Each structure stands twice: as structure tokens, then as C-alpha cells.
Amino acid sequence: MLKQMTRRETLLSLAAAPLVKAAGLKPRLRPALCAYSFRNDLQQGKLKYEDLIRIAAENELDGVDMTVYWFPNTEDSFLMPLKRAAYKAGIEIYSISVRTELTKPAGPTREQALVDLKKWVDVAAKLGAGHIRVFGGAIPKTSTEEESAGWVAETLGPAGEYAGQHGIILGLENHVGVTDRSETIVKIVKKVNSPWVGSNLDTANFKTKIYEQIEMIAPHAVNVQVKAMVRDENGPAPSDWDRVAKMLVANQYRGYLALEYEEKAPALEATPALFKKLREVCARHS
């Protein structure tokens, strides 16, 4: 008589399987809102997280990446009403983003970082989010980029295993510090070698050779963000969302394209036009 696999055993078996591209499926980009876009309103108490659900629905978006920095707490008394509000509005809380500093050598500090990240995996699981956006962190003055990248991979390994047990993918964002270059991020993701760890591609965070770096990291993207502007060695310029979308489609990416608004004009005033543009780009390439 065959033994019935437990949920944990099933998820672990999936985690051991290689990543499979969505070959043969029609490209699909889904417009979304990144909560960080409304950071000033959240910080000042002008908006609550439930309001972001309403804004997403009003602008005909599909999902929200919930930046957790301004969560009042992580109790069910806060999380469950937020989850219900999203369900009722037909909006998916598909991701949360958390502060992490993973460039730590083996020891108590790294262990604490792992404990903290596991806590957020539990929160994401309660909200029904399938993705968590994480950050590599600064390169310590006493370390090198290569050594620090190794530390990030060593932390993401067990973190990815725990996340996988809950069906959640960790996306390492290209940001300042150890993840400043796409080449380093790709090395980290390949070293971890887990279907539960990939790249959270922020298409405006690179400061040099932006689109070349996007093209390098696109095959590893598990979540994608766009901004209104990019800034490189040639100065500021509007972000070319269509160019980005073509790269994603070429790499068989099917998933969210979230607006992370960072310009000076108030988000409530500026984002509706950007959301409209985002919807059009997603439709054009889906």
C-alpha cells in the first residue's frame, strides 16, 4: 500500500525539482501596485493598507505588493481583515516586501536574520502571498563583494527551504550594496540553486547599462517592478516599459509588473495616469 505524502513532503519534493519555464503558454503580464509607492501617505496615516486594496481595484489592477514597513503589527486581528478586504475586492496580495540584511558571516547575527525572515514567511503564508521581496544588504567594510555574496547565498539556502515548505518564493532584489550588479545576483541565485529563490527585478535600480543588466537578470525574475524614471550615467530618462516587457516575454516571464512610484509629485495625484499606462503595456504584451 502506497504511503500518502504529507503536505510538507510534497512541497519538499517540488523544491527539489528544477525550475521549468512556462513553455508554450501565452505571455501574461499582470499590472500591480507596490505599496511603497504610497509610503508618505502610509507613514503620515493618511492611508491605511486597506486603502491600497481599494486604489488597486479602482485602477483596474490585479494585485498588490504589500511593503510591510508600516504594518501596525503582524497579529491576525490586522492580517485577516486585510486578506478579506483583498478577496472581496478581487485583488491578490501576491507579495510582501521586507527589510533584510543578509551579508552576514555565520554566527548569531545571521541566525537572527534567518529567524526574522522565517517570521515574514509565516506572515506571507497567512496573507496568501506567494512571493517575498528581500534585500541582500551592504557590503561590510571588512569584506569583499564576492565574500558577501557567498554569505547571502548561505542564508538564502535555508531561508528558501523554509519558504518552500509554505509554497512561497523569495525574490532577491537588485539594489545597492551586494546586489548592485546583475552579474552578482545571478551568481547568488545559481549558487542557492532552489526553485524557491529567484530575482526580484527592479528595472530602475541599476545605475549603469540599465537595459543590458535587465536582460541579464530577466531569465531569473520571479517578480518585476517598474518606475516612472530611470537614472544612469546619462542622467534621468523615462523608463521604457515596452522594452522591458519585450525582454520579459522573450524569457517566458508570466507574472506581475508592479508600479513602484518614487517621484516628487504626490502619489495619489500622479499614479492614476501611470497605472493606465501600465495596464496598456501589460495588455499589449500579453
Contacts in CASP RR format, 6 or more apart in sequence:
PFRMAT RR
TARGET T0000
AUTHOR 0000-0000-0000
METHOD contacts of the structure
MODEL  1
MLKQMTRRETLLSLAAAPLVKAAGLKPRLRPALCAYSFRNDLQQGKLKYE
DLIRIAAENELDGVDMTVYWFPNTEDSFLMPLKRAAYKAGIEIYSISVRT
ELTKPAGPTREQALVDLKKWVDVAAKLGAGHIRVFGGAIPKTSTEEESAG
WVAETLGPAGEYAGQHGIILGLENHVGVTDRSETIVKIVKKVNSPWVGSN
LDTANFKTKIYEQIEMIAPHAVNVQVKAMVRDENGPAPSDWDRVAKMLVA
NQYRGYLALEYEEKAPALEATPALFKKLREVCARHS
5 13 0 8 1.000
8 165 0 8 1.000
11 164 0 8 1.000
11 165 0 8 1.000
11 166 0 8 1.000
11 167 0 8 1.000
12 164 0 8 1.000
12 165 0 8 1.000
14 164 0 8 1.000
14 195 0 8 1.000
15 160 0 8 1.000
15 161 0 8 1.000
15 164 0 8 1.000
15 165 0 8 1.000
15 194 0 8 1.000
15 195 0 8 1.000
15 196 0 8 1.000
17 195 0 8 1.000
18 195 0 8 1.000
19 195 0 8 1.000
21 252 0 8 1.000
22 252 0 8 1.000
22 254 0 8 1.000
23 252 0 8 1.000
25 252 0 8 1.000
25 254 0 8 1.000
26 286 0 8 1.000
27 248 0 8 1.000
27 249 0 8 1.000
27 252 0 8 1.000
27 253 0 8 1.000
27 254 0 8 1.000
27 285 0 8 1.000
27 286 0 8 1.000
28 254 0 8 1.000
28 255 0 8 1.000
28 286 0 8 1.000
29 245 0 8 1.000
29 248 0 8 1.000
29 249 0 8 1.000
29 253 0 8 1.000
29 254 0 8 1.000
29 255 0 8 1.000
29 256 0 8 1.000
29 257 0 8 1.000
29 281 0 8 1.000
29 282 0 8 1.000
29 285 0 8 1.000
29 286 0 8 1.000
30 62 0 8 1.000
30 63 0 8 1.000
30 255 0 8 1.000
30 256 0 8 1.000
30 257 0 8 1.000
30 282 0 8 1.000
31 60 0 8 1.000
31 61 0 8 1.000
31 62 0 8 1.000
31 63 0 8 1.000
31 256 0 8 1.000
31 257 0 8 1.000
31 258 0 8 1.000
31 259 0 8 1.000
31 275 0 8 1.000
31 278 0 8 1.000
31 279 0 8 1.000
31 282 0 8 1.000
32 56 0 8 1.000
32 61 0 8 1.000
32 62 0 8 1.000
32 63 0 8 1.000
32 64 0 8 1.000
32 65 0 8 1.000
32 94 0 8 1.000
32 256 0 8 1.000
32 257 0 8 1.000
32 258 0 8 1.000
32 259 0 8 1.000
33 52 0 8 1.000
33 55 0 8 1.000
33 56 0 8 1.000
33 59 0 8 1.000
33 61 0 8 1.000
33 63 0 8 1.000
33 64 0 8 1.000
33 65 0 8 1.000
33 258 0 8 1.000
33 259 0 8 1.000
33 271 0 8 1.000
33 275 0 8 1.000
34 64 0 8 1.000
34 65 0 8 1.000
34 67 0 8 1.000
34 97 0 8 1.000
34 225 0 8 1.000
34 258 0 8 1.000
34 259 0 8 1.000
34 260 0 8 1.000
34 261 0 8 1.000
35 42 0 8 1.000
35 49 0 8 1.000
35 52 0 8 1.000
35 64 0 8 1.000
35 65 0 8 1.000
35 66 0 8 1.000
35 67 0 8 1.000
35 97 0 8 1.000
36 65 0 8 1.000
36 67 0 8 1.000
36 69 0 8 1.000
36 97 0 8 1.000
36 260 0 8 1.000
36 262 0 8 1.000
37 259 0 8 1.000
37 260 0 8 1.000
37 261 0 8 1.000
37 262 0 8 1.000
37 267 0 8 1.000
37 271 0 8 1.000
38 47 0 8 1.000
38 52 0 8 1.000
38 55 0 8 1.000
38 261 0 8 1.000
38 267 0 8 1.000
38 268 0 8 1.000
39 67 0 8 1.000
39 69 0 8 1.000
39 70 0 8 1.000
40 46 0 8 1.000
40 266 0 8 1.000
40 267 0 8 1.000
41 47 0 8 1.000
41 267 0 8 1.000
41 268 0 8 1.000
42 48 0 8 1.000
42 49 0 8 1.000
42 69 0 8 1.000
42 70 0 8 1.000
43 70 0 8 1.000
49 66 0 8 1.000
49 70 0 8 1.000
49 71 0 8 1.000
49 82 0 8 1.000
50 81 0 8 1.000
50 82 0 8 1.000
50 85 0 8 1.000
52 64 0 8 1.000
52 66 0 8 1.000
53 64 0 8 1.000
53 82 0 8 1.000
53 85 0 8 1.000
53 86 0 8 1.000
53 89 0 8 1.000
53 91 0 8 1.000
54 89 0 8 1.000
55 271 0 8 1.000
56 62 0 8 1.000
56 63 0 8 1.000
56 64 0 8 1.000
56 89 0 8 1.000
56 91 0 8 1.000
57 89 0 8 1.000
57 90 0 8 1.000
57 91 0 8 1.000
59 271 0 8 1.000
59 272 0 8 1.000
59 275 0 8 1.000
59 276 0 8 1.000
59 279 0 8 1.000
60 275 0 8 1.000
60 279 0 8 1.000
61 91 0 8 1.000
61 275 0 8 1.000
61 278 0 8 1.000
61 279 0 8 1.000
62 91 0 8 1.000
62 92 0 8 1.000
62 256 0 8 1.000
63 91 0 8 1.000
63 92 0 8 1.000
63 93 0 8 1.000
63 94 0 8 1.000
63 256 0 8 1.000
63 258 0 8 1.000
64 86 0 8 1.000
64 91 0 8 1.000
64 92 0 8 1.000
64 93 0 8 1.000
64 94 0 8 1.000
64 95 0 8 1.000
65 94 0 8 1.000
65 95 0 8 1.000
65 96 0 8 1.000
65 97 0 8 1.000
65 131 0 8 1.000
65 133 0 8 1.000
65 223 0 8 1.000
65 225 0 8 1.000
65 256 0 8 1.000
65 258 0 8 1.000
66 82 0 8 1.000
66 93 0 8 1.000
66 95 0 8 1.000
66 96 0 8 1.000
66 97 0 8 1.000
66 127 0 8 1.000
66 129 0 8 1.000
67 96 0 8 1.000
67 97 0 8 1.000
68 96 0 8 1.000
68 97 0 8 1.000
68 98 0 8 1.000
68 120 0 8 1.000
68 123 0 8 1.000
69 99 0 8 1.000
71 78 0 8 1.000
72 78 0 8 1.000
74 119 0 8 1.000
74 123 0 8 1.000
76 126 0 8 1.000
79 123 0 8 1.000
79 126 0 8 1.000
79 127 0 8 1.000
80 126 0 8 1.000
82 93 0 8 1.000
82 127 0 8 1.000
83 93 0 8 1.000
83 126 0 8 1.000
83 127 0 8 1.000
83 128 0 8 1.000
86 92 0 8 1.000
86 93 0 8 1.000
93 127 0 8 1.000
93 128 0 8 1.000
93 129 0 8 1.000
94 129 0 8 1.000
94 130 0 8 1.000
94 131 0 8 1.000
94 256 0 8 1.000
95 124 0 8 1.000
95 129 0 8 1.000
95 130 0 8 1.000
95 131 0 8 1.000
95 132 0 8 1.000
95 133 0 8 1.000
95 223 0 8 1.000
95 256 0 8 1.000
95 258 0 8 1.000
96 120 0 8 1.000
96 123 0 8 1.000
96 124 0 8 1.000
96 127 0 8 1.000
96 129 0 8 1.000
96 131 0 8 1.000
96 132 0 8 1.000
96 133 0 8 1.000
97 132 0 8 1.000
97 133 0 8 1.000
97 134 0 8 1.000
97 173 0 8 1.000
98 117 0 8 1.000
98 120 0 8 1.000
98 132 0 8 1.000
98 133 0 8 1.000
98 134 0 8 1.000
99 135 0 8 1.000
100 113 0 8 1.000
100 116 0 8 1.000
100 117 0 8 1.000
100 134 0 8 1.000
100 135 0 8 1.000
100 136 0 8 1.000
100 137 0 8 1.000
101 113 0 8 1.000
101 135 0 8 1.000
101 136 0 8 1.000
101 137 0 8 1.000
101 138 0 8 1.000
102 110 0 8 1.000
102 113 0 8 1.000
102 134 0 8 1.000
102 135 0 8 1.000
102 136 0 8 1.000
102 137 0 8 1.000
102 151 0 8 1.000
102 152 0 8 1.000
102 155 0 8 1.000
102 156 0 8 1.000
103 136 0 8 1.000
103 137 0 8 1.000
103 138 0 8 1.000
103 139 0 8 1.000
103 140 0 8 1.000
103 143 0 8 1.000
103 148 0 8 1.000
103 151 0 8 1.000
103 152 0 8 1.000
103 177 0 8 1.000
103 178 0 8 1.000
104 110 0 8 1.000
104 113 0 8 1.000
104 151 0 8 1.000
104 155 0 8 1.000
105 151 0 8 1.000
106 154 0 8 1.000
110 151 0 8 1.000
110 154 0 8 1.000
110 155 0 8 1.000
113 155 0 8 1.000
114 155 0 8 1.000
114 158 0 8 1.000
114 159 0 8 1.000
117 132 0 8 1.000
117 134 0 8 1.000
117 155 0 8 1.000
117 159 0 8 1.000
118 159 0 8 1.000
118 162 0 8 1.000
120 132 0 8 1.000
121 132 0 8 1.000
121 159 0 8 1.000
121 162 0 8 1.000
121 163 0 8 1.000
121 166 0 8 1.000
121 168 0 8 1.000
122 166 0 8 1.000
124 130 0 8 1.000
124 131 0 8 1.000
124 132 0 8 1.000
124 166 0 8 1.000
124 168 0 8 1.000
125 166 0 8 1.000
125 167 0 8 1.000
125 168 0 8 1.000
129 168 0 8 1.000
130 167 0 8 1.000
130 168 0 8 1.000
130 169 0 8 1.000
131 168 0 8 1.000
131 169 0 8 1.000
131 170 0 8 1.000
131 171 0 8 1.000
131 200 0 8 1.000
131 222 0 8 1.000
131 223 0 8 1.000
132 163 0 8 1.000
132 168 0 8 1.000
132 169 0 8 1.000
132 170 0 8 1.000
132 171 0 8 1.000
133 171 0 8 1.000
133 173 0 8 1.000
133 200 0 8 1.000
133 223 0 8 1.000
134 156 0 8 1.000
134 159 0 8 1.000
134 170 0 8 1.000
134 171 0 8 1.000
134 172 0 8 1.000
134 173 0 8 1.000
134 200 0 8 1.000
135 172 0 8 1.000
135 173 0 8 1.000
135 175 0 8 1.000
135 179 0 8 1.000
136 152 0 8 1.000
136 172 0 8 1.000
136 173 0 8 1.000
136 175 0 8 1.000
136 177 0 8 1.000
136 178 0 8 1.000
136 179 0 8 1.000
137 152 0 8 1.000
137 175 0 8 1.000
137 176 0 8 1.000
137 177 0 8 1.000
137 178 0 8 1.000
137 179 0 8 1.000
138 176 0 8 1.000
138 177 0 8 1.000
138 178 0 8 1.000
139 145 0 8 1.000
139 148 0 8 1.000
139 177 0 8 1.000
139 178 0 8 1.000
140 148 0 8 1.000
143 151 0 8 1.000
145 178 0 8 1.000
145 184 0 8 1.000
148 178 0 8 1.000
149 178 0 8 1.000
149 184 0 8 1.000
149 187 0 8 1.000
149 188 0 8 1.000
149 191 0 8 1.000
150 188 0 8 1.000
150 191 0 8 1.000
152 172 0 8 1.000
152 178 0 8 1.000
152 179 0 8 1.000
152 188 0 8 1.000
153 188 0 8 1.000
153 191 0 8 1.000
153 192 0 8 1.000
156 170 0 8 1.000
156 172 0 8 1.000
156 188 0 8 1.000
156 192 0 8 1.000
156 194 0 8 1.000
156 197 0 8 1.000
157 192 0 8 1.000
157 194 0 8 1.000
157 197 0 8 1.000
159 170 0 8 1.000
159 197 0 8 1.000
160 170 0 8 1.000
160 192 0 8 1.000
160 194 0 8 1.000
160 196 0 8 1.000
160 197 0 8 1.000
161 194 0 8 1.000
161 196 0 8 1.000
163 169 0 8 1.000
163 170 0 8 1.000
163 196 0 8 1.000
163 197 0 8 1.000
164 196 0 8 1.000
167 196 0 8 1.000
168 196 0 8 1.000
169 195 0 8 1.000
169 196 0 8 1.000
169 197 0 8 1.000
169 198 0 8 1.000
169 222 0 8 1.000
169 223 0 8 1.000
170 196 0 8 1.000
170 197 0 8 1.000
170 198 0 8 1.000
171 197 0 8 1.000
171 198 0 8 1.000
171 199 0 8 1.000
171 200 0 8 1.000
171 222 0 8 1.000
171 223 0 8 1.000
172 179 0 8 1.000
172 185 0 8 1.000
172 188 0 8 1.000
172 189 0 8 1.000
172 197 0 8 1.000
172 198 0 8 1.000
172 199 0 8 1.000
172 200 0 8 1.000
173 179 0 8 1.000
173 199 0 8 1.000
173 200 0 8 1.000
173 201 0 8 1.000
173 202 0 8 1.000
173 205 0 8 1.000
174 180 0 8 1.000
174 181 0 8 1.000
174 182 0 8 1.000
174 185 0 8 1.000
174 199 0 8 1.000
174 200 0 8 1.000
174 201 0 8 1.000
174 202 0 8 1.000
174 205 0 8 1.000
174 206 0 8 1.000
174 213 0 8 1.000
174 217 0 8 1.000
175 202 0 8 1.000
175 205 0 8 1.000
176 205 0 8 1.000
178 184 0 8 1.000
179 185 0 8 1.000
179 188 0 8 1.000
180 207 0 8 1.000
181 206 0 8 1.000
181 213 0 8 1.000
182 206 0 8 1.000
182 213 0 8 1.000
182 214 0 8 1.000
182 216 0 8 1.000
182 217 0 8 1.000
183 216 0 8 1.000
185 199 0 8 1.000
185 217 0 8 1.000
185 220 0 8 1.000
186 199 0 8 1.000
186 216 0 8 1.000
186 217 0 8 1.000
186 220 0 8 1.000
189 197 0 8 1.000
189 198 0 8 1.000
189 199 0 8 1.000
189 220 0 8 1.000
192 198 0 8 1.000
198 220 0 8 1.000
198 221 0 8 1.000
198 222 0 8 1.000
199 217 0 8 1.000
199 220 0 8 1.000
199 221 0 8 1.000
199 222 0 8 1.000
200 221 0 8 1.000
200 222 0 8 1.000
200 223 0 8 1.000
200 224 0 8 1.000
200 225 0 8 1.000
201 214 0 8 1.000
201 217 0 8 1.000
201 218 0 8 1.000
201 221 0 8 1.000
201 223 0 8 1.000
201 224 0 8 1.000
201 225 0 8 1.000
202 224 0 8 1.000
202 225 0 8 1.000
202 227 0 8 1.000
202 260 0 8 1.000
203 210 0 8 1.000
203 214 0 8 1.000
203 224 0 8 1.000
203 225 0 8 1.000
203 226 0 8 1.000
203 227 0 8 1.000
203 230 0 8 1.000
203 239 0 8 1.000
203 244 0 8 1.000
204 210 0 8 1.000
204 225 0 8 1.000
204 226 0 8 1.000
204 227 0 8 1.000
204 229 0 8 1.000
204 230 0 8 1.000
204 231 0 8 1.000
204 239 0 8 1.000
204 260 0 8 1.000
206 213 0 8 1.000
206 214 0 8 1.000
206 230 0 8 1.000
206 232 0 8 1.000
207 231 0 8 1.000
207 232 0 8 1.000
207 233 0 8 1.000
208 232 0 8 1.000
208 233 0 8 1.000
209 232 0 8 1.000
210 230 0 8 1.000
210 232 0 8 1.000
211 240 0 8 1.000
211 243 0 8 1.000
211 244 0 8 1.000
211 247 0 8 1.000
214 244 0 8 1.000
214 247 0 8 1.000
215 247 0 8 1.000
218 247 0 8 1.000
218 248 0 8 1.000
218 250 0 8 1.000
218 251 0 8 1.000
218 253 0 8 1.000
219 251 0 8 1.000
221 248 0 8 1.000
221 251 0 8 1.000
221 253 0 8 1.000
223 255 0 8 1.000
223 256 0 8 1.000
223 258 0 8 1.000
224 244 0 8 1.000
224 248 0 8 1.000
224 253 0 8 1.000
224 255 0 8 1.000
224 256 0 8 1.000
224 257 0 8 1.000
224 258 0 8 1.000
225 257 0 8 1.000
225 258 0 8 1.000
225 259 0 8 1.000
225 260 0 8 1.000
226 239 0 8 1.000
226 241 0 8 1.000
226 244 0 8 1.000
226 257 0 8 1.000
226 258 0 8 1.000
226 259 0 8 1.000
226 260 0 8 1.000
226 278 0 8 1.000
227 239 0 8 1.000
227 259 0 8 1.000
227 260 0 8 1.000
227 261 0 8 1.000
227 262 0 8 1.000
228 238 0 8 1.000
228 239 0 8 1.000
228 259 0 8 1.000
228 261 0 8 1.000
228 262 0 8 1.000
228 263 0 8 1.000
228 270 0 8 1.000
228 274 0 8 1.000
229 236 0 8 1.000
229 237 0 8 1.000
229 238 0 8 1.000
229 239 0 8 1.000
229 262 0 8 1.000
229 263 0 8 1.000
230 236 0 8 1.000
230 237 0 8 1.000
230 238 0 8 1.000
230 239 0 8 1.000
231 237 0 8 1.000
241 257 0 8 1.000
241 277 0 8 1.000
241 278 0 8 1.000
241 281 0 8 1.000
242 281 0 8 1.000
242 284 0 8 1.000
242 285 0 8 1.000
245 257 0 8 1.000
245 281 0 8 1.000
245 282 0 8 1.000
245 284 0 8 1.000
245 285 0 8 1.000
246 285 0 8 1.000
248 257 0 8 1.000
248 285 0 8 1.000
249 285 0 8 1.000
257 278 0 8 1.000
257 281 0 8 1.000
257 282 0 8 1.000
259 271 0 8 1.000
259 274 0 8 1.000
259 275 0 8 1.000
259 278 0 8 1.000
261 267 0 8 1.000
261 270 0 8 1.000
261 271 0 8 1.000
261 274 0 8 1.000
263 270 0 8 1.000
END
